[in-house]
Amino acid sequence: MPDRSTAIQPIVSYSPEQGLYAAEDQVALEKPMTIVVNEEEFATLVCTPTHVEELVVGFLASEGVILFHREIESISLDDDLGFAYVSINSNRVKEASFYSKRVIGSCCGKSRQFYFQSDVQTAKTAVTKRTLTPEQCLGFMKEMQDNSLVFKNTGGVHNAAICDTDGIIVDRSDIGRHNALDKLYGYCLMNGIQVRDKVLVFSGRLSSEVLTKAAKMGMGIILSKSAPTNLAIRLADDLNITAVGFIRGSTFNVYAHAERISADVPVTK
């Protein structure tokens, strides 16, 4: 089966020794995929065209269109034209404005800001009892990065993985950071994997949108190679999510709910 993640692109390269010369480079594939739900166009995603069914399932769950995989009666993919036709036996499909209108919600006495109405209904406060050692945080990140062949070959995708105490259960990559997370979410829904006590490992920046996506999935710990934003930290604190960022080499920073990261020595200030 041909690789649907990358393509070979003729380019012109330059080096001081060779000057300008003809070469080839491996680049990440990018393709639009339009999701049609119950014969109505719902959304168009621009994605890496791999694990598309997982992407569709995870995206619809993130948007609150479905809660369970069994609510999907059928999915038909037209890879050539870039369409996913979905039949759903659910009454949760709402007008388009529901998914695009910004609102601010509150819960449990805390100020909680969400950007879309669907986020208010689908984001979950984490209840995980999982704890990690610093060595596990570093090890999970290294394992995900070592597995990311598409990134090594192209440098053009985001990577994400779900881990348990033994390591990676599933990993996915995509040009879109949200798509990579939705592929994981779809995989878990399609395979009946409970994520409450699992760990989400991510290569991209911890934005408020990424934290909201993790909350929709039900994750309680998220590990990132990159930096968080202030709103992401506020959301993580509010949603009881442990947010770890800047995992580089042998160091990292914990930005919210550090009680789930346990070491042999106490945390000092």
VENKA-V55283 format. One line per field, one symbol per residue. ss: DSSP state (h for helix, s for strand, l for the rest). phi: phi as a letter, one per 40 degrees, with the letter a starting at -180 (. if undefined). A space follows every 10 residues. Layout:
BEGIN
ss = ???
phi = ???
END
This chain:
BEGIN
ss = lllllsssss ssssslllss ssssssssll ssssssslls ssssssslll lhhhhhhhhh hhllllllhh hsssssssll llssssssll lllllhhhhl lllsssslls ssslllhhhh hhllllllll lslhhhhhhh hhhhhhhlhh hhhhlllsss ssssllssss ssssllhhhh hhhhhhhhhh llllllllss sslllslhhh hhhhhhhlll sssslllslh hhhhhhhhll lsssssssll sssssslhhh sllllllll
phi = .ccccbacbc bbbbadcbgc acabbcbccb acbccbbfgb cbabbbaccb fcccdccccc cccgcbbbcc cccabbbbcc cgbbbbbbcb bccbcdcccb ccbbbbafgb cbbbcbcccc cbcbccbcbc bbcdccdccc cccccccccc cccbgbbcba abbbcchcca babacbcccd ccccccdccc bgccbdbcbc bacccccccc cccccccgcb bbbbcbccbc cccccccccg bcbbbfcbgb babbbafccc bbbcbccbb
END
